[in-house]
Amino acid sequence: MNPSARVANACRRGIASALLAAITTSCQAQAPAPDDRELKLSVAVAPAFPLGAAAKAWSEAMAAAASGRIVTKLHPGASLAQRDAGREFFAVRDGQADLAVGSALSWSIQLPAAGVYALPWIAPETADLAALVAAPEVAGLVMKRAEAAGVVIVAMAPLGHRVLATVERAVRAPADLEGLRLRVTGGPAIVETLAALGARPEAMGFVQAQEALAAGRLDGQDGLATSFVAARFPATGYRQLAQLGAFGDAMLFAVRRPIWDAWTDAQRASAVATARAVARETDAQGREAVAERELVAGGMGETRLTRAGVAAFSARAAGVRSARGLAVGADLVAAAERVVALAREAREMAGEAPAAPR
């Protein structure tokens, strides 16, 4: 077995151990939840997108389980969290939602530890992000801090890297971002990073962005490639796509602690088993890669950074990463950096060439 395979297998075994450790924490016995009680499952996007598809698949899998059946109703659009993905973690904690499949980047606003997966350029390559999300030492710390806040995370999966679409200017070096007016939807960490690189990031809604684009007051947008395909970016004036590898993301499958405590052992096992199965099969990173190719096929130019290119961007945004790392926690950041370094070493020993960010 080659080193990459050994690392992957170790990560899979480790994440299973971390999940079991998190879900077997002793708790006060409560009455089991009735099998036919309909629980509210929150997700920020529709099933047409990887995150929404995973939430739908989890809901269906729990309902179909032969043992420990759990009935849920899907609430897309973060409708249980004031239509704000950044509020979703607390919506689960406080009872507006019972379960959720969320973005680590979005949830990091309320659960700082989740921001470890989205620290600027901590895992800029596809394989880096996959290794980071699978790492038990990282997952265990994130899960422990979520549980302390009243939310049990039962599974994780890589969601992919965000990309940058621009109207005219190709972004190949930090100087190319100077003065660009960018719509940002990923939260404060992305705003701060792009501002540190000289851009002019701004949070705005979809309609507002369309108006700004039509008026020539918008130069680009940050987001996932799947969302750009849905919005038909090549047809609306966007001509360049930059895969900077700056912001990775993970999907988190979560249950409100009082619901978890009230479930029977069979229900807990069902929730974990189905979430882990969906996490294994979702292939969100693959869907983002397909979407990127579709954007290029639609006429958009494409920029992929080398490791040297990544280093140039990362150096310019080092202050943001350092500040964000303080909120995440020094122990968690150090663990994440070790995981990525070891995963790269294993790939290089196996003779794999460095991959451009995806």
C-alpha positions as CSV (number, residue, x, y, z in Angstrom):
1,M,0.0,0.0,0.0
2,N,1.5,3.4,-1.0
3,P,2.0,6.2,1.6
4,S,-1.0,8.2,0.3
5,A,-3.3,5.2,0.8
6,R,-2.0,4.5,4.3
7,V,-2.6,8.1,5.3
8,A,-6.1,8.0,3.8
9,N,-6.9,4.8,5.6
10,A,-5.5,6.1,8.9
11,C,-7.6,9.2,8.6
12,R,-10.8,7.2,7.9
13,R,-10.1,5.0,11.0
14,G,-9.3,8.0,13.1
15,I,-12.3,10.0,12.1
16,A,-14.5,7.0,13.1
17,S,-12.8,7.0,16.5
18,A,-13.3,10.7,16.9
19,L,-17.0,10.4,16.0
20,L,-17.5,7.5,18.5
21,A,-15.7,9.4,21.2
22,A,-17.9,12.4,20.7
23,I,-21.2,10.6,20.5
24,T,-20.7,8.3,23.6
25,T,-20.3,11.2,26.0
26,S,-22.3,10.4,29.1
27,C,-25.5,12.5,29.5
28,Q,-28.6,12.7,31.6
29,A,-31.3,10.2,30.6
30,Q,-34.4,11.7,29.0
31,A,-37.5,10.2,27.4
32,P,-36.8,8.9,23.9
33,A,-38.1,11.0,21.0
34,P,-41.1,9.3,19.4
35,D,-40.2,7.6,16.1
36,D,-42.9,9.6,14.2
37,R,-42.0,13.0,15.6
38,E,-41.0,15.3,12.7
39,L,-37.8,17.2,13.4
40,K,-36.6,20.3,11.6
41,L,-33.5,19.9,9.5
42,S,-31.9,23.2,8.4
43,V,-29.6,23.8,5.4
44,A,-28.6,27.1,3.8
45,V,-29.1,26.1,0.1
46,A,-31.4,24.1,-2.1
47,P,-30.8,20.4,-3.0
48,A,-29.5,21.5,-6.4
49,F,-26.2,22.4,-4.6
50,P,-23.9,19.9,-2.9
51,L,-24.6,21.1,0.7
52,G,-28.4,21.0,0.0
53,A,-28.1,17.6,-1.7
54,A,-26.3,16.2,1.3
55,A,-29.0,17.5,3.7
56,K,-31.7,15.9,1.5
57,A,-29.9,12.6,1.3
58,W,-29.4,12.5,5.1
59,S,-33.1,13.3,5.7
60,E,-34.2,10.5,3.4
61,A,-31.6,8.0,4.7
62,M,-32.7,8.5,8.3
63,A,-36.4,8.1,7.3
64,A,-35.7,4.9,5.4
65,A,-33.5,3.3,8.2
66,A,-34.8,-0.1,9.3
67,S,-33.8,0.6,12.9
68,G,-33.8,3.9,14.7
69,R,-36.0,5.7,12.1
70,I,-35.9,9.5,12.3
71,V,-38.5,11.6,10.5
72,T,-37.3,15.1,9.5
73,K,-38.6,18.0,7.4
74,L,-36.0,19.8,5.3
75,H,-35.9,23.6,5.6
76,P,-33.6,25.0,2.9
77,G,-32.5,28.6,2.5
78,A,-31.5,28.9,6.2
79,S,-35.2,29.7,6.7
80,L,-34.9,28.6,10.4
81,A,-32.0,31.0,10.9
82,Q,-33.4,34.3,9.6
83,R,-32.2,33.3,6.1
84,D,-28.6,33.8,7.3
85,A,-26.2,30.9,7.1
86,G,-24.0,32.6,9.6
87,R,-26.8,32.3,12.3
88,E,-27.5,28.6,11.6
89,F,-25.2,27.1,14.3
90,F,-27.0,29.1,17.1
91,A,-30.4,28.2,15.5
92,V,-29.5,24.5,16.1
93,R,-28.2,25.3,19.6
94,D,-31.2,27.3,20.6
95,G,-33.9,25.0,19.1
96,Q,-35.1,26.8,16.0
97,A,-33.7,23.8,14.2
98,D,-33.2,20.3,15.4
99,L,-30.6,19.1,12.9
100,A,-28.5,20.8,10.2
101,V,-26.0,20.3,7.5
102,G,-24.0,23.4,7.4
103,S,-20.8,25.1,6.1
104,A,-17.9,25.2,8.4
105,L,-17.0,28.6,7.0
106,S,-20.5,30.0,7.7
107,W,-20.7,28.4,11.1
108,S,-17.3,29.7,12.1
109,I,-18.9,33.1,12.9
110,Q,-20.6,31.4,15.9
111,L,-18.3,28.4,16.3
112,P,-14.8,29.8,15.8
113,A,-13.2,26.3,15.9
114,A,-15.0,25.5,12.6
115,G,-13.0,28.2,10.9
116,V,-9.9,26.0,10.9
117,Y,-11.0,24.5,7.6
118,A,-11.3,28.0,6.0
119,L,-8.2,29.7,7.3
120,P,-6.6,31.6,4.4
121,W,-4.4,29.1,2.4
122,I,-4.2,26.5,5.2
123,A,-5.2,23.7,2.7
124,P,-5.0,25.2,-0.8
125,E,-5.0,21.9,-2.7
126,T,-7.8,19.5,-3.2
127,A,-5.9,16.7,-1.4
128,D,-4.9,19.1,1.4
129,L,-8.5,19.9,2.2
130,A,-9.6,16.2,2.0
131,A,-6.8,15.2,4.4
132,L,-7.6,18.1,6.8
133,V,-11.3,17.3,7.0
134,A,-10.6,13.6,7.5
135,A,-8.0,14.2,10.3
136,P,-9.2,12.8,13.6
137,E,-7.1,15.1,15.7
138,V,-8.6,18.2,14.0
139,A,-12.2,16.8,13.9
140,G,-12.1,15.7,17.5
141,L,-11.2,19.2,18.7
142,V,-13.9,20.9,16.5
143,M,-16.5,18.3,17.7
144,K,-15.6,18.8,21.4
145,R,-16.0,22.6,21.1
146,A,-19.3,22.3,19.3
147,E,-20.6,19.8,21.9
148,A,-19.6,22.3,24.7
149,A,-21.8,24.8,22.9
150,G,-24.8,22.4,22.8
151,V,-24.5,20.9,19.3
152,V,-23.3,17.3,18.5
153,I,-21.4,17.0,15.2
154,V,-21.8,13.5,13.8
155,A,-20.0,13.6,10.5
156,M,-17.9,15.9,8.2
157,A,-17.0,16.0,4.5
158,P,-15.0,18.3,2.3
159,L,-17.2,20.9,0.6
160,G,-14.5,22.3,-1.7
161,H,-12.7,25.6,-2.4
162,R,-14.2,28.9,-3.2
163,V,-13.2,30.5,-6.5
164,L,-13.1,34.1,-7.7
165,A,-14.9,35.2,-10.9
166,T,-14.0,38.6,-12.4
167,V,-15.5,40.6,-15.2
168,E,-12.2,41.6,-17.0
169,R,-9.0,41.3,-15.0
170,A,-7.3,37.9,-14.6
171,V,-6.0,37.4,-11.1
172,R,-2.6,35.8,-11.1
173,A,-0.7,37.8,-8.4
174,P,-1.7,39.8,-5.4
175,A,-1.3,43.1,-7.3
176,D,-4.1,42.0,-9.6
177,L,-6.6,42.3,-6.8
178,E,-5.7,46.0,-6.2
179,G,-8.9,48.1,-6.3
180,L,-11.2,45.4,-7.5
181,R,-14.8,45.8,-6.3
182,L,-15.9,42.4,-5.2
183,R,-19.1,40.9,-3.9
184,V,-18.3,38.6,-1.0
185,T,-20.8,36.1,0.5
186,G,-18.6,34.0,2.7
187,G,-18.4,36.2,5.8
188,P,-15.8,38.4,7.6
189,A,-12.8,36.2,7.2
190,I,-13.0,36.5,3.4
191,V,-13.7,40.2,3.5
192,E,-10.7,40.8,5.7
193,T,-8.4,38.6,3.5
194,L,-9.4,40.2,0.2
195,A,-9.1,43.7,1.8
196,A,-5.6,42.8,3.0
197,L,-4.8,42.0,-0.6
198,G,-5.9,45.4,-1.8
199,A,-9.4,44.6,-3.1
200,R,-12.6,46.4,-2.1
201,P,-14.8,43.6,-0.9
202,E,-18.4,44.2,0.0
203,A,-21.3,42.0,1.3
204,M,-24.4,42.4,-0.9
205,G,-27.4,40.5,-1.9
206,F,-28.0,38.8,-5.2
207,V,-30.3,41.5,-6.6
208,Q,-28.0,44.3,-5.4
209,A,-25.0,42.5,-7.1
210,Q,-26.9,42.2,-10.4
211,E,-27.7,45.9,-10.3
212,A,-24.1,46.8,-9.5
213,L,-22.8,44.6,-12.3
214,A,-25.1,46.1,-14.9
215,A,-24.1,49.6,-13.8
216,G,-20.3,48.7,-14.0
217,R,-19.8,49.1,-10.3
218,L,-18.8,45.5,-9.7
219,D,-15.6,43.8,-10.8
220,G,-16.1,40.3,-9.5
221,Q,-17.5,37.8,-7.0
222,D,-16.2,35.2,-4.6
223,G,-18.1,31.9,-4.2
224,L,-18.4,28.3,-5.1
225,A,-18.3,27.3,-8.7
226,T,-21.6,25.5,-8.5
227,S,-23.3,28.7,-7.5
228,F,-21.7,30.5,-10.4
229,V,-23.0,27.9,-12.9
230,A,-26.5,28.2,-11.4
231,A,-26.3,32.0,-11.9
232,R,-25.0,31.5,-15.5
233,F,-21.9,33.7,-15.0
234,P,-20.4,33.4,-18.5
235,A,-23.7,34.8,-19.9
236,T,-23.8,37.7,-17.5
237,G,-20.4,39.3,-18.2
238,Y,-17.9,37.3,-16.1
239,R,-14.9,36.4,-18.2
240,Q,-12.2,35.2,-15.8
241,L,-12.1,32.5,-13.1
242,A,-9.3,32.3,-10.5
243,Q,-8.7,29.2,-8.5
244,L,-6.7,30.7,-5.6
245,G,-7.1,27.9,-3.1
246,A,-7.6,30.5,-0.4
247,F,-10.7,29.3,1.3
248,G,-11.6,25.7,1.7
249,D,-14.8,24.6,3.4
250,A,-16.3,21.5,5.0
251,M,-19.9,20.4,5.4
252,L,-20.9,19.5,9.0
253,F,-23.8,17.2,10.0
254,A,-25.1,18.3,13.4
255,V,-27.8,17.5,15.9
256,R,-29.1,19.7,18.8
257,R,-27.8,18.3,22.1
258,P,-31.2,17.9,23.8
259,I,-32.5,16.0,20.8
260,W,-29.4,13.8,20.8
261,D,-29.9,13.2,24.5
262,A,-33.5,12.2,24.1
263,W,-32.9,9.8,21.3
264,T,-32.7,6.0,21.8
265,D,-29.4,4.2,21.2
266,A,-30.9,3.0,17.9
267,Q,-31.8,6.5,16.8
268,R,-28.3,7.8,17.6
269,A,-26.7,5.0,15.7
270,S,-29.0,5.6,12.8
271,A,-28.2,9.4,12.7
272,V,-24.4,8.7,12.8
273,A,-24.4,5.8,10.3
274,T,-26.5,7.7,7.7
275,A,-24.6,10.9,8.1
276,R,-21.3,9.2,7.7
277,A,-22.6,7.3,4.6
278,V,-23.8,10.5,3.0
279,A,-20.5,12.2,3.9
280,R,-18.5,9.5,2.2
281,E,-20.7,9.5,-1.0
282,T,-21.4,13.3,-1.4
283,D,-18.2,14.1,-3.5
284,A,-18.9,17.8,-3.2
285,Q,-15.3,18.5,-4.3
286,G,-15.9,16.6,-7.5
287,R,-19.1,18.5,-8.2
288,E,-17.2,21.8,-7.8
289,A,-14.5,20.6,-10.2
290,V,-17.2,19.7,-12.8
291,A,-18.8,23.2,-12.3
292,E,-15.4,24.9,-12.8
293,R,-14.9,23.0,-16.1
294,E,-18.4,24.0,-17.2
295,L,-17.6,27.7,-16.5
296,V,-14.4,27.4,-18.6
297,A,-16.3,25.6,-21.4
298,G,-18.8,28.5,-21.3
299,G,-16.0,30.9,-22.3
300,M,-14.3,32.0,-19.0
301,G,-10.5,32.1,-18.8
302,E,-8.9,30.2,-16.0
303,T,-6.1,30.8,-13.6
304,R,-4.6,28.1,-11.4
305,L,-1.9,29.0,-8.9
306,T,1.3,27.1,-8.4
307,R,2.6,26.6,-4.9
308,A,4.9,29.6,-5.4
309,G,1.9,31.6,-6.4
310,V,0.0,30.5,-3.3
311,A,2.9,31.5,-1.1
312,A,2.9,35.0,-2.6
313,F,-0.8,35.5,-1.8
314,S,-0.5,33.9,1.6
315,A,2.4,36.1,2.6
316,R,0.3,39.2,1.9
317,A,-2.6,38.0,4.0
318,A,-0.5,36.6,6.8
319,G,-1.8,39.1,9.3
320,V,-5.4,38.0,8.7
321,R,-4.5,34.3,9.0
322,S,-2.7,35.0,12.3
323,A,-5.6,37.0,13.8
324,R,-8.2,34.4,12.6
325,G,-6.0,31.6,14.0
326,L,-6.2,33.2,17.5
327,A,-10.0,32.8,17.4
328,V,-9.8,29.2,16.1
329,G,-7.3,28.2,18.8
330,A,-3.5,27.7,18.6
331,D,-3.8,24.0,19.3
332,L,-6.3,23.5,16.5
333,V,-4.3,25.5,14.0
334,A,-1.1,23.7,14.9
335,A,-2.8,20.3,14.4
336,A,-4.2,21.4,11.1
337,E,-0.9,22.5,9.8
338,R,0.7,19.2,10.8
339,V,-2.0,17.2,9.0
340,V,-1.5,19.2,5.8
341,A,2.3,18.9,5.9
342,L,2.2,15.2,6.5
343,A,-0.4,14.6,3.8
344,R,1.8,16.5,1.3
345,E,4.9,14.5,2.4
346,A,3.0,11.3,1.8
347,R,1.9,12.3,-1.6
348,E,5.4,13.4,-2.6
349,M,6.9,10.1,-1.3
350,A,4.4,8.4,-3.6
351,G,5.6,10.4,-6.5
352,E,2.5,12.5,-6.9
353,A,3.1,15.9,-8.5
354,P,1.7,19.0,-6.6
355,A,-1.8,19.7,-7.8
356,A,-3.1,23.2,-8.5
357,P,-5.9,24.4,-6.2
358,R,-9.3,23.3,-7.1
